[in-house]
Amino acid sequence: MWLPLIATALLLSPQTPAPQEKAAPPATTPQTIAAPKPRDEKLPASEAQAKAALDKSPRHGEYVDVKNPAGGPAIRTWVQYPERKDKAGVVLVIHEIFGLSDWARAVADQLAREGFIAVVPDLVSGMGPNGGGSDSVSSRDDVVKLVRALTPGEATARLNAVRDYAVHLPAANGKSATVGFCWGGGRSFAYAATHPDLAGAVVYYGTPPEAADLARIKAPVLGFYGGDDARVTATVAPTEAEMKKLGKTYEPHVFEGAGHGFLRAQDDRNGANLKATQQAWPRTVEFLREQLK
């Protein structure tokens, strides 16, 4: 008799809801950071890759002091040697407006990989604090100021001294060419007008000399330019026409979408700079081999 009453009481009494289980937090997936793409060792290192490329290189490189024709502190010069049993042509690497940097030395190492003796003079040697050069100042802007203070005549005299030193190295075959970048590209073009024994000049996004200087050029000139670098690239067509009129050899290449400094800044401009590098560098090597063999 009591059982039905108890059951009825239980049914009429307020019920305590059963505790609900909390939803488990969503599983978290560790963020995946893409590993940097491995460097293509057939191309020069980018600026970000330069120090690692130099540290890894099996080739011998060293600093030497070349006598300054104007007197004063010597011209500090990086020399990179190829690994070969016969004598090699010399490539005079003319640095950007940023001076003698790890990137410029890495370009020299890449040229040595291709069989050339590469020499990179610090063209502002002796112009910095306490007679120093590119590494004597604290910022890139300060290096730019030193380079801009260098006159064309001083630059040519220093290049002559370093070239003369390099072509007389025991491992050199006596032939030489230049390759320059940005400010150095313009110097590479201009130097071809001052040195009749130069075998060739490579110009990376550098402006040409005056028309009167073009007339004095004997060496073939190879040029590479960014399609989005109008400040420099606008000079290509007039220069090509003038060189053709003078009977000179000038082979310009303009790369769509690439910007100024594409060989150093290979990761910029959504792949256009890298694509330009992939096309320009093999032609550079081919040209230098043709002229320095």
Salt bridges, closest charged atoms under 4 A:
GLU41 OE2 - LYS56 NZ 2.52
GLU47 OE2 - ARG140 NH2 2.28
GLU47 OE1 - ARG264 NH1 3.34
ASP55 OD1 - LYS51 NZ 3.08
GLU62 OE1 - HIS60 NE2 3.09
ASP86 OD1 - ARG84 NE 2.79
GLU96 OE2 - ARG264 NE 2.90
ASP102 OD1 - ARG105 NH2 2.87
ASP109 OD1 - ARG59 NE 2.98
GLU114 OE2 - ARG113 NH1 3.69
GLU114 OE1 - ARG289 NH2 2.74
ASP135 OD2 - ARG76 NH1 3.23
ASP164 OD1 - HIS168 ND1 3.53
ASP213 OD1 - ARG216 NH2 2.08
ASP228 OD2 - ARG269 NH2 2.39
ASP229 OD2 - HIS260 ND1 2.73
GLU242 OE1 - LYS245 NZ 3.32
GLU251 OE2 - HIS253 NE2 2.63
GLU251 OE1 - ARG283 NH2 2.89
GLU286 OE1 - ARG283 NH1 2.89
GLU290 OE2 - ARG283 NH1 3.57
